[in-house]
């Protein structure tokens, strides 16, 4: 997966709202809890996150907003046509919520059919650790998304296609 990685010095990681949301002492998060986290960031703290957004070509841009022993939180951007290769999150549960724009997510759990979901500004989803997916900006305008994973720092596994997820 190609992407441009940056840090966010403009965001004070010790900001009260971020510390309250990531709950540094919580060891593991469920998909529902992760979805609540990304939703809160995208809805209640959009004005803080939007100035951090950067769009780059040909690679996507992202920055990690928080890392605790139980969760990592990322801000990602997508120009039209940019997306990921099919991948999973190494067994981590996850969530994404659209901060601005729209993204198309194609997903598959082992043994299940491939599903598709278009997510627009404010919409999000949480998922279990056995889900693989492809996320891309299929629209005509740039998009930004907030992501969270628990446990943190697990390596992703890439696939040639979602059909490989069995």
WORA-V518276 format. One record per run of one state. SS is the DSSP state (@ for helix, = for strand, . for the rest). FROM is the first residue (numbers start at 1). TO is the last residue. If there is no record, write none. Layout:
BEGIN
SS&FROM&TO / SS&FROM&TO
END
This chain:
BEGIN
.&1&2 / =&3&6 / .&7&15 / @&16&22 / .&23&30 / @&31&44 / .&45&45 / @&46&50 / .&51&59 / =&60&67 / .&68&71 / =&72&78 / .&79&82 / =&83&83 / .&84&86 / =&87&88 / .&89&92 / =&93&100 / .&101&101 / =&102&109 / .&110&114 / =&115&120 / .&121&123 / =&124&127 / .&128&130 / =&131&136 / .&137&142 / =&143&150 / .&151&156 / =&157&158 / .&159&161 / @&162&164 / .&165&166
END
